[in-house]
Amino acid sequence: MKLPLAGSVRRALLLAAGSPVVPIRHRARLLARLGLAGINNVALGHGVTFCNPNSIRVGAGTFINNQAYFDAGPIQLGTNVTVGPRAMFVTGNHGIGPSARRAADGTHRGITVGHGAWIGAGVIVLPGITIGSGCIIGAGAVVTTDCLPDSVYAGVPARKLRDLDPDEQVAEVS
């Protein structure tokens, strides 16, 4: 039996799960109960938006900072991924229609982020993108093409700046 207002209550709980009122240690557990899969041992900042929790997979040890946005999906984040504040994972796109309505029918293409990747603040990842394991995407970048593992990308559109040694550790990325 379908309960009246069940969808509205679920949406309200999804919003509440990301609010500063809910302690960070309880957010992932509440979202898991609302359909977000594989969210054990994950830290979530406030204001994180999951448009369709059933199509998002988040690996253990991942940290998602404040106000990150996850479109309808599918979206797969590997283990130990770090997502900066206000990063956006956009899976939706439209064909080009006639001048009366240029945004034609829409589609969704999945996004995959490999283990250990670091997605900087304000990054926008567009539909169909794969970001390799150990990759760093600099703040404010717009990712329009796949990114190789253990590399640094930055800019609009994001361009490869350099390779990283898999064991490299530095104080700050420049």
Stockholm file with secondary structure:
# STOCKHOLM 1.0

chainA/1-174         MKLPLAGSVRRALLLAAGSPVVPIRHRARLLARLGLAGINNVALGHGVTFCNPNSIRVGAGTFINNQAYFDAGPIQLGTNVTVGPRAMFVTGNHGIGPSARRAADGTHRGITVGHGAWIGAGVIVLPGITIGSGCIIGAGAVVTTDCLPDSVYAGVPARKLRDLDPDEQVAEVS
#=GR chainA/1-174 SS CCCTTHHHHHHHHHHHHTSTTSCHHHHHHHHHHTTCBSCTTCEECTTCEESCGGGEEECTTCEECTTCEECSSCEEECTTCEECTTCEECCEEEEECCTTCSEEEEEECCEEECTTCEECTTCEECTTCEECTTCEECTTCEECSCBCTTEEEETTTTEEEEECCTTCCCSCCC
#=GC SS_cons         CCCTTHHHHHHHHHHHHTSTTSCHHHHHHHHHHTTCBSCTTCEECTTCEESCGGGEEECTTCEECTTCEECSSCEEECTTCEECTTCEECCEEEEECCTTCSEEEEEECCEEECTTCEECTTCEECTTCEECTTCEECTTCEECSCBCTTEEEETTTTEEEEECCTTCCCSCCC
//
